[in-house]
Amino acid sequence: MNKFIPVFEPNLNGNEKKYLIECVNSGWIGANGPYVKILETEFSKYCKQKYGSCVTNGSAALDVALKAMKDVYKWDDNSEIIIPTFNIISAAQSCIYNKLKPIFVDAEIDTWNIDITKIEKVITKKTKAIIIVHIYGLPSNVTPIIDIAKKYDLKIIEDASQAHGQECNGVKCGSFGDVSTFSFFTNKHISCGEGGIVLTSNNEIFEKINYYKNLCFTNEKFIHNDLGWNLRMSNLQAAVAYAQYEKLEETIIRKQELGKTYRNLLKDLPIRLAPAKTEYSDNHYWIFGIVLDKNVRLTAKDVINKLADKGIETRPFFYPMHKQPIFKKLNIVDNIERPISEYLYEKGFYIPMGLNLKKEQQIYITNEIKNIIIKH
Ligand SMILES: *Cc1c(COP(=O)(O)O)cnc(C)c1O
């Protein structure tokens, strides 16, 4: 019997332990420690942004980014922010917490990123920004999106939580946003269990982010003019994230090897994979997604359950934002059809991509997938 294969496993074989012990020995476990500082400095430089501010997670990074931008750019309540509907809930939720209205745009069938041809159709006088979310390891083509943003005077937020070290036309993801955010959750290319960072080159926004993430403390200690949150990252988290950052290139190479092997093993099946490369970037395979062809009479759920019986852990694709019960309840969803994201959810899932996955396991996993699809 094959052992259980988890959908992801981090690799903590670098300097993680050494740096953690250093934190403990020095007593620097809280926020503002040396690892927080070095991570902010190094990672912002790496992404060609002037400033970095570590926070507790990638969702919080978006919360505080939008709050700071709303202040600095003087956006009214109910200003509209364009986001992909095929996405995790974080961006949409951050909009709502900040009294901004998320406008959901369908995905593109090949790359699963936002359908750029549909962006201009939803721009109104109220539109203030586009949140670019790089999906599953293949980035959005940022150039035409930035052109649209310039044409309509919109700001760009880049959620690069699935694209650490990724590039568009040779330029690092995270460098394109007026504000860019990353998550350091367990399954991300850089991870410290829970964590995140906000990057920007705008000093005013940076100051606001630091203000809101730190309970809106002022120079007069314990006197507050606003309400914020405590979203500070501890030095312990930053120590692990920094050790992971040192190995980022290695992690990406490993993921690309795994992705290439899966592609070769999954040839000639009635399935759709994201392209290995596009004209603007290579696929880094943050995850390895599979979308069943329409004529396969199985849903992603069917395959997920059958693979679970074989000890293979998988995950379904994102459930589109425009279908979310909470957003229907809040009455913020229009009736525009977004069929691609619905198809991706119905037929898409992703398979194990742990950094220590062995070739035999990849063969076992793909054989089981073939059996399920061919037998149905
Ligand atoms: C993981 C992720 C988030 C959320 O990050 P957390 O650290 O889990 O809060 C947000 N956006 C994207 C695109 C993500 O992949």
The ligand as a Tripos MOL2 file, in Angstrom:
@<TRIPOS>MOLECULE
LIG
   15    15     1     0     0
SMALL
NO_CHARGES

@<TRIPOS>ATOM
      1 C1         -2.1840   32.5920   -0.0520 C.3       1 LIG1
      2 C2         -2.7800   33.7600   -0.7460 C.ar      1 LIG1
      3 C3         -3.3550   34.8220   -0.0460 C.ar      1 LIG1
      4 C4         -3.6030   34.7830    1.4140 C.3       1 LIG1
      5 O1         -2.4750   34.7250    2.1620 O.3       1 LIG1
      6 P1         -2.5720   34.2650    3.7000 P.3       1 LIG1
      7 O2         -1.1720   34.4230    4.1600 O.co2     1 LIG1
      8 O3         -3.0290   32.8510    3.7170 O.co2     1 LIG1
      9 O4         -3.5230   35.1820    4.3720 O.co2     1 LIG1
     10 C5         -3.7980   35.9230   -0.7520 C.ar      1 LIG1
     11 N1         -3.7170   35.9690   -2.0740 N.ar      1 LIG1
     12 C6         -3.2030   34.9480   -2.7940 C.ar      1 LIG1
     13 C7         -3.1320   35.0630   -4.2780 C.3       1 LIG1
     14 C8         -2.7340   33.8040   -2.1480 C.ar      1 LIG1
     15 O5         -2.2460   32.7890   -2.8590 O.3       1 LIG1
@<TRIPOS>BOND
     1     1     2 1
     2     2     3 ar
     3     2    14 ar
     4     3     4 1
     5     3    10 ar
     6     4     5 1
     7     5     6 1
     8     6     7 2
     9     6     8 1
    10     6     9 1
    11    10    11 ar
    12    11    12 ar
    13    12    13 1
    14    12    14 ar
    15    14    15 1
@<TRIPOS>SUBSTRUCTURE
     1 LIG1         1 GROUP 0 **** ****
